[in-house]
Amino acid sequence: MIRLRRGRVLRILESRAGAVELAVEVEGHEARALAYPDLVGPVPVGSRVVLNTTAVALGLGTGGLHFVIAVEDGPDVDPPSRGRTMKLRYTPLQLQTEMVEETGGARAAMASGESLAGTPVVWVPLHSLVGPVAAGAVAAGAKRVAYVMTDGAALPAVLSRLATTLRSTDLLGVVVTAGQAFGGDLESVNVFSGLLAARHVADADVIVVGDGPGNTGTNTKWGTTAVASAMSLNAAAILSGRPVAALRISFADRRQRHRGVSHHSLTALRSVALAPVHVAIPVLDDGDQRRAVWNALTDAGLEERHQLVEATGRPALEALKGVGIEPESMGRGISEDPAFFLAGGAAGVLAGRMAASSAGWQPAAPAG
C-alpha cells in the first residue's frame, strides 16, 4: 500500500534538470518533497499536491522524503518523447520513452554492434563507487566513460546527484538507463542493450554498470539488490566484454558483515559471476587491512575462479579532488573510510589500463 497525503507547495528549495525539491505543508508540518516534472508536470508554488509519504513514515534513508504523485488541478501535459516504449510499465506513472534500440542512427549502430569487443565493464555493488571508478578510469587514460544504471534501486537517473555532478565534468560522458530505470542520456530495454549502447552509440571505452542510489538490503545473503546487479558481470562476458569487479571494502563500517570485504561482494564473485572476472584490489598502506582483504578473497576461493589484480586507487581520488568532487558513502568521506574509495578507484584505474591495451584482446573461456 501507498501512504497518501495531500499537501501544499510552500516554496521551491532546488531545481535541477528533471527534478524539483520542494518545501511542502503536509499534516500541519513543513516537510521536504521531490517532484519529477516528466512524471507529474510543473509544480508551482501554492499548488495542491498528492504525496507519497511512505518512506518518511518508515524512516528510510535515501528515499526518506515525500514524492509528488500528482498536482491537483494541474494543466494537461503531453510528453515530448517520440518513443513508443513504456517504462514503469503497468503503473499509474508509466511514461513514454524513446529507446536507443528504436532510434534512427542509434538503432542501426545497435544492429551492427553485437559485441563489446573487449571493452572493460566495471560492476559496482554500491552507487557511491561510480565516482571513484569513473575518475580512476579517466586518470588511467580512458577517453570516454559511460555509466549504465540498472533498475534494482532508484529508477530516476536524476535522483543521483553524483551522476549529475560527474556529467558536468570530463569524468563521465554519458548515462544509460537500463530496464525500468529512466531519465538517462540514452534509454535501453535491458542491461545487455544498455552495455552495447554505451559502446556503440556513446563510444565509451570504459563502462561502469550498477544500480542507482538506494540499494535494498535485508541482512541476508541473497536478499539484496547489490547481488542481483552482479548479473551485469555475466552480461559483460556474454557480450565479449572484459568484466571487472569493484569491491565493496570498508574498515569504518560498524556492521561486521561489511567490514573488510563486504559479504555482498564475496557472494557475487563466488556464486553469481559465472565467467572469469578481473577483481580489482586496492593498494592499502595499512598492512593489516591489506592482509584482511587478501585473506577474505582467498578464503572464499576466488583466486581459483577469477583474476585478482592489485592496483592503486589514488589517481582516482586525485582526479575527483581536481574537479572539486568530495565523494561520500553512508555519510563517510575519504578521510573516514579511505579503503572504500580506494577500492573503487583501483577498479577504475585497472579498467582504464585495460582499455588502453585492448587491441588484439580475445575473450576468456568460461569458468569450469
Helices and strands as residue ranges (DSSP letters): E 4-16, E 19-26, E 29-35, H 37-40, E 48-52, H 54-58, E 66-71, E 85-87, E 95-97, G 100-102, H 104-112, E 120-123, G 127-129, H 130-139, E 145-150, G 157-159, H 161-167, E 174-178, E 186-188, H 191-200, E 206-211, H 225-229, H 231-238, E 242-246, E 249-250, G 256-258, E 260-261, H 263-267, I 268-272, E 278-282, H 287-299, G 302-304, E 307-311, H 314-322, H 338-356
